[in-house]
Amino acid sequence: MVLARRRVFHRRKGRPTVEGGRIVYIPPREHVYLGRDVKDVGKKGLDRLSEVREILRELEKDAKIISPRIIQARTHILWLAVKRDSDFTEEQRRKAIKMINDFRKKHGWKPL
């Protein structure tokens, strides 16, 4: 029963991510896929391949500490964001989706 209470408490507190080697809980209204360590360059939101690469790099760091299930869900959210974003050209979108799928394959998950 103590574990169930702890989980509920953490969900209310926010979503976990890793900053500076320790787990930090992001408030519910902040975007986790951009996080705090990835600088938003150019327009607001995703608009460059470098941002996708940096997000995947941060997810790689998070994967050492946070549950694989959370990382898998975040890669799916990132994939949806890239797929629906109108700022990417078709070529950039293909490259970004390939990077996300390579990341997922590396961790043993099916590509999207």
BELWOHU-V716981 format. One record per residue. RES is the residue in one letter. PHI is phi as a letter, one per 20 degrees, with the letter a starting at -180 (999 if undefined). PSI is psi as a letter, one per 20 degrees, with the letter a starting at -180 (* if undefined). Layout:
res	phi	psi
RES	PHI	PSI
RES	PHI	PSI
This chain:
res	phi	psi
M	999	h
V	f	h
L	f	g
A	f	g
R	f	g
R	f	g
R	f	g
V	f	g
F	f	g
H	f	h
R	f	h
R	f	h
K	f	h
G	q	a
R	d	p
P	f	q
T	b	r
V	d	p
E	c	p
G	m	k
G	n	j
R	c	q
I	f	p
V	c	q
Y	e	p
I	e	p
P	g	q
P	g	h
R	e	i
E	e	q
H	e	p
V	e	h
Y	f	h
L	e	h
G	m	a
R	d	h
D	e	h
V	e	o
K	f	p
D	e	o
V	d	p
G	m	c
K	f	r
K	f	p
G	n	a
L	e	p
D	b	j
R	c	q
L	f	h
S	f	h
E	f	g
V	f	g
R	f	g
E	f	h
I	f	g
L	f	h
R	f	g
E	f	h
L	f	h
E	f	g
K	f	g
D	f	h
A	f	h
K	f	h
I	d	g
I	e	q
S	g	p
P	g	h
R	f	h
I	f	g
I	f	g
Q	f	g
A	f	h
R	f	h
T	f	h
H	f	g
I	f	g
L	f	g
W	f	g
L	f	g
A	f	g
V	f	g
K	f	h
R	e	i
D	f	p
S	e	i
D	f	h
F	e	q
T	f	r
E	f	g
E	f	g
Q	f	g
R	f	g
R	f	g
K	f	g
A	f	g
I	f	h
K	f	g
M	f	g
I	f	g
N	f	h
D	f	h
F	f	g
R	f	g
K	f	h
K	g	h
H	e	j
G	n	k
W	d	q
K	f	q
P	f	q
L	e	*
